[in-house]
């Protein structure tokens, strides 16, 4: 197992863990930051924190879910810090405009917006399975769910996302 190898001092093993989970962690971070550069920086921070606390992981088989939880926690910290900093800038009288990454296509941006409206667990399921292309078994392990539990979350996410998109399309007409 890679986690045990890292704990034994094999640096290359952590590189493999990074390669395996980096895209998923960036996706979780992007949900919060809505900016690719910030999401990449945040993801790097998540991996540093995970490395520093790796010995605290009780079950190495649950590394993926543990890492996603750290990403969620770190993203919430980032959001609080950003809000705090922006309120300070506002109080000082200097207004800075924040520009997100420009969307490639309005439909993609609409889909991103609607995915962000989903509960975190459903967003992670969609990211892991569809956007990161992980197998259902790998995605469910990352989330720490049984096979049926993962499919329930994924099904709920798809149905909720479909309802949101249908409502949006009806509003456009």
Helices and strands as residue ranges (DSSP letters): H 2-7, H 11-33, H 36-53, G 54-56, G 60-62, H 63-91, H 106-116, H 120-126, I 127-131, H 136-143, H 147-172
